[in-house]
Amino acid sequence: MSIQRVAKPLASLRQLRSMHGFRAEMLVPDLAFIGLVDDTIEATEEALQLVVGPRPHRAYAMVRVAFEAAQRLLVLATAHDYVHLGTRAWLYYVGKDQSLRTRTDSKNLIEDYRDQIIQSWALRYKDAEAVVEAEMENSPEKKGT
């Protein structure tokens, strides 16, 4: 397969990403959405660089990351309830990031982020607090999984 066959859709994804941006009323789900777009783009670019390098077999790991990010992106982008699913995804990724950065209890850090995002998002989306709280209740930590 020619690298050009991947480069063209990748350029289209970059263009769509710049057009989408963040919308104030959809701040939290858009944070998750754009994060997945960026993961897809960056992993694909890295895989393409590895393919043309001296060890092309190393590209497999990045192709897998790009594929998984693209799968999640497709699910989020086509979700019936984009706001709730995107908020749940954002909370999940915040918790995952914090658990990788610190060895302390990530629950308190997530609650700090929750309070900050509610304060910011509620300026444009009246149901921000209710959505974030509902998705906090749906989090794996709350369910014990």
Buried (B, 14 or more C-beta within 10 A) or exposed (E): EEEEEBEEEBEEBBEEBEEEEEEEEBBBBBBBBBBBBBBBBBBBBBBBEBBEEEEEEBBEEBBEBBBBBBEBBEEBBEBEEBBBBBBBBBBBBBBEBBBEEEEEEBBEBBEEBBEEBBEBBBEEBEEBBEBBEEBBEBBEEEEEE
